[in-house]
Amino acid sequence: MARLLPILLVVGLLGGTAAAFAITEGLKLEKSPIYGTHVDKLFSPTCNCSKDVAHVSFRLRKGDTMTVTVITPDGEPVMTIANHYFRRGLTPLLQWNGRDSAGNVVPDGPYKLRLHLKNRHQTITLPNTLTVKTNPALIALESVAPRVFSPDNDGRSEYVTVKFSVTGTAHPLLYANGKRVARGRLTSSAGSLHWYANGYPAGNYRLSLRAEDRAGNISPPTRDVPVLLRFVTLGDKTVHVRPGRRFALSVSTDASIVHWLLRGRRGESTPGMLHLRAPKKPGRYKLFVTANGRSQVALVVVAK
């Protein structure tokens, strides 16, 4: 009998271990009650944009009353975003606005979701991370060239190149006179943007940059840099001259040849100073000066 007791004890221990192992393996094979989870990974509650809330969705294998709570990495509750019955299948889209239960914007950093299923008496912390980021990336305008350009398809000074550097990962945004005119690719170092000014009239423009990060934050603008969009510019809008006398008019353009038309007479010249002879008859005449299909008009007043 003395020998039998140790044997029975060993058999009992082995049986208990086998049972525990079977239970553990069974739990491993049991499917999670939640699947198909989607979480917005990065957002900014202060960006005043489409990314100012994080969206959360998932699927339930069985309907249940569920409490969904945002928690810190240490497990401290931040805000409860749902507490009601959810049907089986895809849940309605949940949102978190990046604030705590008192309505204050939470500190930047990672957060997670803790789900408690009442009927199953089960609490699950999703592995997905929601990251709050309110500090924008910063951008610096390094250079702008050329300062005078002409998008007239002649291959000379067709566009402005704006070079920049950024701290963080962001899209560079280019503004002309306060209006956004270009958005560059996502970058984390430096790069350049081109402004072709298609459809914009000739004139002076102020160029500046901002940075838009992946959370939707937009940085303050950089300094303004002035540029001149020019096709052809005349030195004077009105010329006074005596009948039949020669006169000169300055013409500024990057075209190699300019064409002129004055009271039926026409010709061509190189840019710089245009030398012409006034009509012999007194009157007011329009002088058309054209470069690469773009024209400017000056009034020639002929008087004795």
TORKOL-4160 file (C-alpha; in steps of 0.2 Angstrom, whole numbers, padded with zeros to 4 digits, m for minus):
304
<pt num="1" X="0000" Y="0000" Z="0000"/>
<pt num="2" X="0015" Y="0012" Z="0004"/>
<pt num="3" X="0021" Y="0009" Z="m0013"/>
<pt num="4" X="0004" Y="0012" Z="m0021"/>
<pt num="5" X="0002" Y="0030" Z="m0014"/>
<pt num="6" X="0016" Y="0038" Z="m0024"/>
<pt num="7" X="0011" Y="0030" Z="m0040"/>
<pt num="8" X="m0007" Y="0036" Z="m0037"/>
<pt num="9" X="0000" Y="0054" Z="m0034"/>
<pt num="10" X="0010" Y="0054" Z="m0049"/>
<pt num="11" X="m0004" Y="0048" Z="m0060"/>
<pt num="12" X="m0015" Y="0062" Z="m0052"/>
<pt num="13" X="m0003" Y="0075" Z="m0056"/>
<pt num="14" X="m0001" Y="0069" Z="m0074"/>
<pt num="15" X="m0020" Y="0069" Z="m0076"/>
<pt num="16" X="m0022" Y="0086" Z="m0069"/>
<pt num="17" X="m0008" Y="0093" Z="m0081"/>
<pt num="18" X="m0016" Y="0085" Z="m0096"/>
<pt num="19" X="m0033" Y="0092" Z="m0092"/>
<pt num="20" X="m0025" Y="0110" Z="m0089"/>
<pt num="21" X="m0016" Y="0108" Z="m0106"/>
<pt num="22" X="m0032" Y="0103" Z="m0115"/>
<pt num="23" X="m0041" Y="0118" Z="m0108"/>
<pt num="24" X="m0027" Y="0129" Z="m0113"/>
<pt num="25" X="m0026" Y="0122" Z="m0130"/>
<pt num="26" X="m0045" Y="0124" Z="m0132"/>
<pt num="27" X="m0044" Y="0142" Z="m0127"/>
<pt num="28" X="m0031" Y="0145" Z="m0140"/>
<pt num="29" X="m0042" Y="0137" Z="m0154"/>
<pt num="30" X="m0057" Y="0148" Z="m0148"/>
<pt num="31" X="m0060" Y="0162" Z="m0160"/>
<pt num="32" X="m0059" Y="0180" Z="m0154"/>
<pt num="33" X="m0076" Y="0188" Z="m0152"/>
<pt num="34" X="m0069" Y="0203" Z="m0161"/>
<pt num="35" X="m0061" Y="0204" Z="m0178"/>
<pt num="36" X="m0059" Y="0214" Z="m0194"/>
<pt num="37" X="m0053" Y="0229" Z="m0183"/>
<pt num="38" X="m0050" Y="0246" Z="m0192"/>
<pt num="39" X="m0042" Y="0261" Z="m0182"/>
<pt num="40" X="m0036" Y="0278" Z="m0188"/>
<pt num="41" X="m0018" Y="0277" Z="m0183"/>
<pt num="42" X="m0014" Y="0295" Z="m0183"/>
<pt num="43" X="m0024" Y="0311" Z="m0181"/>
<pt num="44" X="m0025" Y="0329" Z="m0174"/>
<pt num="45" X="m0039" Y="0335" Z="m0163"/>
<pt num="46" X="m0034" Y="0353" Z="m0166"/>
<pt num="47" X="m0031" Y="0353" Z="m0185"/>
<pt num="48" X="m0049" Y="0359" Z="m0190"/>
<pt num="49" X="m0049" Y="0346" Z="m0204"/>
<pt num="50" X="m0055" Y="0329" Z="m0209"/>
<pt num="51" X="m0042" Y="0321" Z="m0198"/>
<pt num="52" X="m0048" Y="0329" Z="m0182"/>
<pt num="53" X="m0056" Y="0313" Z="m0175"/>
<pt num="54" X="m0051" Y="0295" Z="m0175"/>
<pt num="55" X="m0063" Y="0282" Z="m0183"/>
<pt num="56" X="m0064" Y="0265" Z="m0176"/>
<pt num="57" X="m0074" Y="0250" Z="m0183"/>
<pt num="58" X="m0074" Y="0231" Z="m0180"/>
<pt num="59" X="m0085" Y="0215" Z="m0181"/>
<pt num="60" X="m0093" Y="0205" Z="m0168"/>
<pt num="61" X="m0096" Y="0187" Z="m0169"/>
<pt num="62" X="m0111" Y="0188" Z="m0157"/>
<pt num="63" X="m0121" Y="0203" Z="m0151"/>
<pt num="64" X="m0116" Y="0209" Z="m0134"/>
<pt num="65" X="m0117" Y="0225" Z="m0123"/>
<pt num="66" X="m0100" Y="0232" Z="m0124"/>
<pt num="67" X="m0090" Y="0247" Z="m0116"/>
<pt num="68" X="m0077" Y="0254" Z="m0127"/>
<pt num="69" X="m0064" Y="0265" Z="m0117"/>
<pt num="70" X="m0049" Y="0274" Z="m0123"/>
<pt num="71" X="m0034" Y="0271" Z="m0112"/>
<pt num="72" X="m0016" Y="0277" Z="m0110"/>
<pt num="73" X="m0001" Y="0265" Z="m0112"/>
<pt num="74" X="m0002" Y="0262" Z="m0094"/>
<pt num="75" X="m0020" Y="0257" Z="m0094"/>
<pt num="76" X="m0027" Y="0272" Z="m0087"/>
<pt num="77" X="m0045" Y="0276" Z="m0094"/>
<pt num="78" X="m0046" Y="0292" Z="m0104"/>
<pt num="79" X="m0063" Y="0293" Z="m0111"/>
<pt num="80" X="m0078" Y="0280" Z="m0114"/>
<pt num="81" X="m0083" Y="0282" Z="m0132"/>
<pt num="82" X="m0097" Y="0269" Z="m0132"/>
<pt num="83" X="m0107" Y="0259" Z="m0119"/>
<pt num="84" X="m0122" Y="0250" Z="m0127"/>
<pt num="85" X="m0128" Y="0235" Z="m0135"/>
<pt num="86" X="m0120" Y="0230" Z="m0152"/>
<pt num="87" X="m0127" Y="0218" Z="m0164"/>
<pt num="88" X="m0118" Y="0204" Z="m0172"/>
<pt num="89" X="m0107" Y="0209" Z="m0188"/>
<pt num="90" X="m0100" Y="0226" Z="m0192"/>
<pt num="91" X="m0102" Y="0239" Z="m0179"/>
<pt num="92" X="m0107" Y="0257" Z="m0182"/>
<pt num="93" X="m0092" Y="0268" Z="m0184"/>
<pt num="94" X="m0086" Y="0275" Z="m0168"/>
<pt num="95" X="m0076" Y="0291" Z="m0166"/>
<pt num="96" X="m0064" Y="0298" Z="m0153"/>
<pt num="97" X="m0060" Y="0317" Z="m0154"/>
<pt num="98" X="m0044" Y="0316" Z="m0145"/>
<pt num="99" X="m0051" Y="0323" Z="m0128"/>
<pt num="100" X="m0053" Y="0316" Z="m0111"/>
<pt num="101" X="m0069" Y="0314" Z="m0101"/>
<pt num="102" X="m0068" Y="0333" Z="m0096"/>
<pt num="103" X="m0066" Y="0339" Z="m0114"/>
<pt num="104" X="m0048" Y="0343" Z="m0113"/>
<pt num="105" X="m0036" Y="0339" Z="m0128"/>
<pt num="106" X="m0025" Y="0324" Z="m0122"/>
<pt num="107" X="m0006" Y="0325" Z="m0123"/>
<pt num="108" X="0002" Y="0319" Z="m0139"/>
<pt num="109" X="0006" Y="0301" Z="m0140"/>
<pt num="110" X="m0001" Y="0283" Z="m0142"/>
<pt num="111" X="m0017" Y="0277" Z="m0135"/>
<pt num="112" X="m0027" Y="0261" Z="m0136"/>
<pt num="113" X="m0045" Y="0254" Z="m0135"/>
<pt num="114" X="m0051" Y="0243" Z="m0121"/>
<pt num="115" X="m0067" Y="0233" Z="m0124"/>
<pt num="116" X="m0077" Y="0225" Z="m0111"/>
<pt num="117" X="m0091" Y="0213" Z="m0117"/>
<pt num="118" X="m0104" Y="0211" Z="m0103"/>
<pt num="119" X="m0112" Y="0195" Z="m0108"/>
<pt num="120" X="m0095" Y="0186" Z="m0110"/>
<pt num="121" X="m0088" Y="0194" Z="m0095"/>
<pt num="122" X="m0072" Y="0197" Z="m0105"/>
<pt num="123" X="m0061" Y="0212" Z="m0107"/>
<pt num="124" X="m0050" Y="0214" Z="m0123"/>
<pt num="125" X="m0037" Y="0228" Z="m0126"/>
<pt num="126" X="m0035" Y="0230" Z="m0145"/>
<pt num="127" X="m0017" Y="0230" Z="m0151"/>
<pt num="128" X="m0021" Y="0244" Z="m0163"/>
<pt num="129" X="m0013" Y="0261" Z="m0158"/>
<pt num="130" X="m0022" Y="0278" Z="m0160"/>
<pt num="131" X="m0008" Y="0292" Z="m0160"/>
<pt num="132" X="m0013" Y="0310" Z="m0156"/>
<pt num="133" X="m0001" Y="0323" Z="m0164"/>
<pt num="134" X="m0005" Y="0341" Z="m0162"/>
<pt num="135" X="0012" Y="0349" Z="m0165"/>
<pt num="136" X="0014" Y="0352" Z="m0184"/>
<pt num="137" X="0030" Y="0349" Z="m0194"/>
<pt num="138" X="0040" Y="0365" Z="m0198"/>
<pt num="139" X="0046" Y="0371" Z="m0215"/>
<pt num="140" X="0059" Y="0383" Z="m0220"/>
<pt num="141" X="0059" Y="0392" Z="m0237"/>
<pt num="142" X="0077" Y="0391" Z="m0244"/>
<pt num="143" X="0077" Y="0399" Z="m0261"/>
<pt num="144" X="0066" Y="0405" Z="m0275"/>
<pt num="145" X="0072" Y="0407" Z="m0293"/>
<pt num="146" X="0070" Y="0415" Z="m0305"/>
<pt num="147" X="0062" Y="0430" Z="m0297"/>
<pt num="148" X="0055" Y="0435" Z="m0315"/>
<pt num="149" X="0047" Y="0422" Z="m0325"/>
<pt num="150" X="0036" Y="0420" Z="m0341"/>
<pt num="151" X="0026" Y="0404" Z="m0343"/>
<pt num="152" X="0024" Y="0406" Z="m0362"/>
<pt num="153" X="0031" Y="0390" Z="m0369"/>
<pt num="154" X="0047" Y="0397" Z="m0376"/>
<pt num="155" X="0058" Y="0386" Z="m0365"/>
<pt num="156" X="0065" Y="0401" Z="m0355"/>
<pt num="157" X="0061" Y="0405" Z="m0337"/>
<pt num="158" X="0045" Y="0395" Z="m0338"/>
<pt num="159" X="0042" Y="0392" Z="m0320"/>
<pt num="160" X="0048" Y="0397" Z="m0302"/>
<pt num="161" X="0057" Y="0384" Z="m0292"/>
<pt num="162" X="0055" Y="0385" Z="m0273"/>
<pt num="163" X="0067" Y="0375" Z="m0263"/>
<pt num="164" X="0063" Y="0371" Z="m0245"/>
<pt num="165" X="0068" Y="0360" Z="m0230"/>
<pt num="166" X="0056" Y="0352" Z="m0217"/>
<pt num="167" X="0057" Y="0345" Z="m0199"/>
<pt num="168" X="0046" Y="0330" Z="m0198"/>
<pt num="169" X="0037" Y="0321" Z="m0212"/>
<pt num="170" X="0025" Y="0333" Z="m0221"/>
<pt num="171" X="0018" Y="0339" Z="m0238"/>
<pt num="172" X="0025" Y="0355" Z="m0243"/>
<pt num="173" X="0011" Y="0368" Z="m0248"/>
<pt num="174" X="0015" Y="0383" Z="m0259"/>
<pt num="175" X="0005" Y="0399" Z="m0258"/>
<pt num="176" X="0004" Y="0414" Z="m0270"/>
<pt num="177" X="m0003" Y="0429" Z="m0263"/>
<pt num="178" X="m0011" Y="0419" Z="m0249"/>
<pt num="179" X="m0019" Y="0406" Z="m0260"/>
<pt num="180" X="m0013" Y="0388" Z="m0261"/>
<pt num="181" X="m0007" Y="0384" Z="m0278"/>
<pt num="182" X="0003" Y="0368" Z="m0276"/>
<pt num="183" X="0005" Y="0353" Z="m0265"/>
<pt num="184" X="0021" Y="0342" Z="m0265"/>
<pt num="185" X="0024" Y="0325" Z="m0261"/>
<pt num="186" X="0027" Y="0318" Z="m0243"/>
<pt num="187" X="0045" Y="0321" Z="m0238"/>
<pt num="188" X="0055" Y="0321" Z="m0222"/>
<pt num="189" X="0070" Y="0331" Z="m0227"/>
<pt num="190" X="0071" Y="0344" Z="m0241"/>
<pt num="191" X="0065" Y="0346" Z="m0259"/>
<pt num="192" X="0058" Y="0359" Z="m0271"/>
<pt num="193" X="0041" Y="0364" Z="m0279"/>
<pt num="194" X="0038" Y="0372" Z="m0296"/>
<pt num="195" X="0025" Y="0385" Z="m0299"/>
<pt num="196" X="0020" Y="0386" Z="m0317"/>
<pt num="197" X="0006" Y="0400" Z="m0315"/>
<pt num="198" X="m0005" Y="0392" Z="m0328"/>
<pt num="199" X="m0020" Y="0404" Z="m0331"/>
<pt num="200" X="m0013" Y="0417" Z="m0319"/>
<pt num="201" X="m0012" Y="0435" Z="m0326"/>
<pt num="202" X="0005" Y="0445" Z="m0327"/>
<pt num="203" X="0009" Y="0454" Z="m0311"/>
<pt num="204" X="0018" Y="0453" Z="m0294"/>
<pt num="205" X="0015" Y="0439" Z="m0283"/>
<pt num="206" X="0021" Y="0434" Z="m0265"/>
<pt num="207" X="0026" Y="0416" Z="m0263"/>
<pt num="208" X="0026" Y="0407" Z="m0246"/>
<pt num="209" X="0026" Y="0389" Z="m0239"/>
<pt num="210" X="0017" Y="0379" Z="m0226"/>
<pt num="211" X="0019" Y="0361" Z="m0221"/>
<pt num="212" X="0005" Y="0349" Z="m0219"/>
<pt num="213" X="0009" Y="0333" Z="m0209"/>
<pt num="214" X="0001" Y="0316" Z="m0209"/>
<pt num="215" X="m0010" Y="0320" Z="m0195"/>
<pt num="216" X="m0018" Y="0335" Z="m0204"/>
<pt num="217" X="m0008" Y="0349" Z="m0195"/>
<pt num="218" X="m0003" Y="0364" Z="m0205"/>
<pt num="219" X="0012" Y="0374" Z="m0200"/>
<pt num="220" X="0013" Y="0393" Z="m0199"/>
<pt num="221" X="0018" Y="0401" Z="m0216"/>
<pt num="222" X="0036" Y="0405" Z="m0220"/>
<pt num="223" X="0042" Y="0423" Z="m0225"/>
<pt num="224" X="0035" Y="0430" Z="m0242"/>
<pt num="225" X="0046" Y="0431" Z="m0257"/>
<pt num="226" X="0041" Y="0442" Z="m0271"/>
<pt num="227" X="0041" Y="0436" Z="m0289"/>
<pt num="228" X="0036" Y="0444" Z="m0306"/>
<pt num="229" X="0025" Y="0435" Z="m0318"/>
<pt num="230" X="0029" Y="0444" Z="m0334"/>
<pt num="231" X="0026" Y="0440" Z="m0353"/>
<pt num="232" X="0030" Y="0457" Z="m0361"/>
<pt num="233" X="0031" Y="0474" Z="m0351"/>
<pt num="234" X="0032" Y="0491" Z="m0359"/>
<pt num="235" X="0041" Y="0505" Z="m0351"/>
<pt num="236" X="0027" Y="0518" Z="m0354"/>
<pt num="237" X="0008" Y="0516" Z="m0357"/>
<pt num="238" X="0007" Y="0533" Z="m0366"/>
<pt num="239" X="0020" Y="0541" Z="m0378"/>
<pt num="240" X="0019" Y="0559" Z="m0384"/>
<pt num="241" X="0028" Y="0563" Z="m0400"/>
<pt num="242" X="0028" Y="0576" Z="m0414"/>
<pt num="243" X="0022" Y="0570" Z="m0431"/>
<pt num="244" X="0034" Y="0560" Z="m0441"/>
<pt num="245" X="0047" Y="0560" Z="m0427"/>
<pt num="246" X="0056" Y="0545" Z="m0421"/>
<pt num="247" X="0053" Y="0539" Z="m0403"/>
<pt num="248" X="0059" Y="0525" Z="m0392"/>
<pt num="249" X="0050" Y="0513" Z="m0380"/>
<pt num="250" X="0057" Y="0500" Z="m0368"/>
<pt num="251" X="0051" Y="0482" Z="m0370"/>
<pt num="252" X="0055" Y="0469" Z="m0356"/>
<pt num="253" X="0052" Y="0451" Z="m0360"/>
<pt num="254" X="0062" Y="0435" Z="m0361"/>
<pt num="255" X="0057" Y="0431" Z="m0379"/>
<pt num="256" X="0071" Y="0433" Z="m0392"/>
<pt num="257" X="0060" Y="0443" Z="m0404"/>
<pt num="258" X="0045" Y="0455" Z="m0402"/>
<pt num="259" X="0033" Y="0460" Z="m0415"/>
<pt num="260" X="0025" Y="0477" Z="m0416"/>
<pt num="261" X="0010" Y="0485" Z="m0425"/>
<pt num="262" X="0007" Y="0504" Z="m0427"/>
<pt num="263" X="m0006" Y="0511" Z="m0439"/>
<pt num="264" X="m0005" Y="0497" Z="m0452"/>
<pt num="265" X="0014" Y="0496" Z="m0451"/>
<pt num="266" X="0022" Y="0481" Z="m0443"/>
<pt num="267" X="0039" Y="0474" Z="m0439"/>
<pt num="268" X="0050" Y="0465" Z="m0427"/>
<pt num="269" X="0064" Y="0469" Z="m0415"/>
<pt num="270" X="0075" Y="0462" Z="m0401"/>
<pt num="271" X="0069" Y="0466" Z="m0383"/>
<pt num="272" X="0076" Y="0481" Z="m0375"/>
<pt num="273" X="0073" Y="0497" Z="m0383"/>
<pt num="274" X="0060" Y="0498" Z="m0398"/>
<pt num="275" X="0064" Y="0512" Z="m0410"/>
<pt num="276" X="0049" Y="0518" Z="m0421"/>
<pt num="277" X="0044" Y="0533" Z="m0431"/>
<pt num="278" X="0027" Y="0542" Z="m0427"/>
<pt num="279" X="0013" Y="0544" Z="m0440"/>
<pt num="280" X="0014" Y="0560" Z="m0449"/>
<pt num="281" X="m0004" Y="0564" Z="m0446"/>
<pt num="282" X="m0009" Y="0570" Z="m0428"/>
<pt num="283" X="m0020" Y="0559" Z="m0418"/>
<pt num="284" X="m0020" Y="0545" Z="m0405"/>
<pt num="285" X="m0014" Y="0528" Z="m0411"/>
<pt num="286" X="m0012" Y="0511" Z="m0403"/>
<pt num="287" X="0005" Y="0502" Z="m0403"/>
<pt num="288" X="0003" Y="0483" Z="m0401"/>
<pt num="289" X="0019" Y="0474" Z="m0395"/>
<pt num="290" X="0018" Y="0455" Z="m0395"/>
<pt num="291" X="0030" Y="0442" Z="m0388"/>
<pt num="292" X="0027" Y="0424" Z="m0389"/>
<pt num="293" X="0009" Y="0427" Z="m0392"/>
<pt num="294" X="0006" Y="0439" Z="m0378"/>
<pt num="295" X="0003" Y="0457" Z="m0381"/>
<pt num="296" X="0004" Y="0474" Z="m0373"/>
<pt num="297" X="m0003" Y="0490" Z="m0379"/>
<pt num="298" X="0004" Y="0508" Z="m0378"/>
<pt num="299" X="m0005" Y="0524" Z="m0383"/>
<pt num="300" X="0005" Y="0535" Z="m0395"/>
<pt num="301" X="m0001" Y="0553" Z="m0395"/>
<pt num="302" X="0005" Y="0562" Z="m0410"/>
<pt num="303" X="0003" Y="0581" Z="m0409"/>
<pt num="304" X="0011" Y="0597" Z="m0416"/>
